[in-house]
Amino acid sequence: MIGILIFTGMLSMVSCGNKVEGVSGSVLTIEKDGTVHAKIVEDFTEGYYNKEELQQVILEQAASYNRNTGSGSVTVEKVETNEDMVTVQMTYAGVQDYASFNHAIFFAGTAKEALDAGFDLNVVLSGVKDAMDTVGESDILGMEDCVLLITNINDGIAVNGKALYVSDNVVAAPNAKTIWYSGDENGLAYVIYQ
């Protein structure tokens, strides 16, 4: 049970399987086809578990999810320990699989799809290049050629494109390709990217 609790805690620190320029640690990457790559990087304390036990727990969790959904939506690519760190690389078929597997809010789609899914779009987002450039719900709904990301994940998220508008609890990298949610656990991060 302790291994599952540790693993569950690790999954809240998920990150990308690809190298993201200027970003280290745990980051998710959303690919153009919707696939999500995750690379979890955390402290590794041998006293609680060993690499083999950790790997077994992760593989069992992924297999259980895939059995329950009837698909191979979650793949464990690598579990590696190096000194005091553990790195786990995983691939998810889409943002919904990531959200379900990790019990997180992680939506990426059109604004209309977000509205249909029950998300509140009565928000004000500020421009990444110019914070004085703001958009509201009607503007967001009109951006049909953009992707709206809504999440409560605190790790970096590399988007397939550049962040154009963000909520006030989001920090964007200088190149606007990676964002971080800096808000509290109960809030949501909103990002429009293209």
VENJOZI-V871279 format. One record per pair of residues at least 4 apart in sequence whose ideal C-beta (glycine too) atoms are under 7 Angstrom apart, sorted by sequence separation. I is the first residue (numbers start at 1). J is the second residue. D is the distance in whole Angstrom. If there is no record, write none. Layout:
I:J:D, I:J:D
This chain:
1:5:6, 2:6:6, 3:7:6, 4:8:6, 5:9:6, 6:10:6, 7:11:6, 16:20:6, 23:27:5, 31:35:4, 46:50:6, 49:53:5, 50:54:7, 51:55:6, 52:56:6, 53:57:6, 54:58:6, 55:59:6, 56:60:6, 57:61:6, 58:62:6, 59:63:6, 60:64:6, 61:65:7, 62:66:6, 63:67:6, 64:68:6, 65:69:6, 69:73:6, 93:97:5, 95:99:6, 96:100:6, 97:101:6, 98:102:6, 109:113:4, 111:115:6, 112:116:6, 113:117:6, 115:119:7, 127:131:6, 135:139:4, 136:140:7, 137:141:6, 138:142:6, 139:143:7, 153:157:7, 159:163:6, 166:170:4, 172:176:5, 173:177:6, 183:187:4, 49:54:5, 66:71:6, 81:86:5, 92:97:4, 99:104:5, 109:114:6, 114:119:4, 126:131:5, 135:140:6, 173:178:4, 30:36:6, 31:37:7, 66:72:5, 92:98:4, 99:105:6, 115:121:6, 127:133:3, 151:157:7, 166:172:6, 183:189:6, 20:27:5, 29:36:7, 66:73:6, 80:87:5, 99:106:4, 107:114:6, 114:121:6, 126:133:7, 172:179:5, 28:36:6, 29:37:5, 66:74:6, 98:106:5, 126:134:5, 140:148:7, 149:157:7, 171:179:7, 181:189:4, 20:29:7, 65:74:5, 79:88:5, 92:101:7, 125:134:7, 163:172:5, 170:179:5, 171:180:5, 15:25:6, 28:38:5, 107:117:6, 111:121:6, 124:134:5, 125:135:5, 149:159:7, 170:180:7, 15:26:3, 16:27:4, 18:29:5, 78:89:4, 95:106:5, 170:181:6, 171:182:5, 14:26:6, 15:27:4, 16:28:5, 17:29:7, 27:39:7, 62:74:5, 77:89:4, 95:107:6, 107:119:7, 124:136:6, 169:181:6, 170:182:7, 179:191:5, 13:26:5, 15:28:6, 16:29:4, 26:39:7, 62:75:7, 77:90:6, 95:108:5, 163:176:5, 166:179:6, 169:182:5, 14:28:6, 26:40:6, 62:76:5, 76:90:6, 77:91:6, 162:176:4, 169:183:3, 26:41:5, 75:90:7, 122:137:5, 125:140:7, 162:177:6, 25:41:5, 74:90:7, 75:91:5, 121:137:5, 163:179:5, 59:76:6, 58:76:6, 74:92:6, 146:164:7, 159:177:6, 169:187:6, 18:37:6, 73:92:6, 121:140:6, 158:177:6, 170:189:5, 17:37:3, 73:93:4, 121:141:7, 158:178:5, 159:179:7, 169:189:6, 16:37:5, 17:38:6, 58:79:6, 157:178:7, 170:191:6, 16:38:6, 17:39:5, 156:178:5, 157:179:5, 167:189:6, 15:38:6, 16:39:5, 74:97:6, 167:190:4, 14:38:4, 15:39:4, 55:79:4, 73:97:4, 156:180:5, 166:190:7, 15:40:6, 54:79:6, 166:191:5, 14:40:5, 15:41:6, 13:40:6, 74:101:6, 154:181:5, 165:192:4, 51:79:7, 153:181:6, 163:191:5, 164:192:5, 11:40:7, 13:42:6, 111:140:5, 112:141:7, 152:181:7, 164:193:6, 10:40:5, 51:81:5, 58:88:6, 111:141:5, 135:165:5, 151:181:6, 163:193:5, 164:194:6, 119:150:5, 162:193:6, 10:42:5, 54:86:7, 111:143:6, 159:191:7, 161:193:5, 162:194:7, 152:185:7, 161:194:5, 110:144:6, 114:148:5, 159:193:4, 128:163:5, 65:101:5, 114:150:6, 128:164:6, 152:188:6, 44:81:5, 111:148:5, 127:164:7, 128:165:7, 151:188:7, 152:189:7, 109:147:7, 110:148:7, 127:165:6, 128:166:6, 150:188:6, 151:189:5, 108:147:6, 109:148:7, 126:165:6, 44:84:6, 125:165:4, 126:166:6, 150:190:6, 43:84:6, 44:85:6, 108:149:5, 125:166:6, 6:48:6, 43:85:7, 44:86:4, 107:149:7, 125:167:6, 126:168:7, 149:191:4, 6:49:6, 107:150:4, 41:85:6, 42:86:6, 107:151:7, 123:167:6, 128:172:5, 148:192:6, 149:193:7, 105:150:7, 106:151:5, 2:48:6, 3:49:5, 41:87:5, 105:151:6, 146:192:5, 147:193:5, 40:87:7, 105:152:4, 106:153:6, 146:193:7, 147:194:7, 39:87:6, 40:88:4, 104:152:6, 128:176:5, 146:194:5, 104:153:6, 143:192:6, 145:194:7, 3:53:6, 7:57:5, 39:89:5, 3:54:6, 7:58:6, 38:89:7, 38:90:5, 140:192:7, 4:57:6, 3:57:4, 7:61:6, 37:91:6, 38:92:7, 35:91:6, 36:92:4, 35:92:7, 35:93:7, 36:94:7, 35:94:7, 36:95:6, 17:77:6, 34:94:5, 34:95:7, 36:98:5, 30:95:7, 125:190:6, 123:190:6, 125:192:6, 17:89:5, 17:91:7, 10:88:7, 30:108:6, 105:188:6, 14:102:6, 11:102:5, 28:153:7, 28:155:6, 30:157:7, 27:155:6, 32:160:5, 26:155:4, 27:156:4, 28:157:5, 29:158:4, 30:159:6, 31:160:6, 27:157:7, 28:158:7, 30:160:6, 27:158:6, 23:156:5, 20:158:5, 15:155:5, 14:155:6, 15:156:7, 13:155:6, 16:158:5, 23:173:7, 22:173:6, 27:178:7, 21:175:7, 23:178:5, 20:178:6
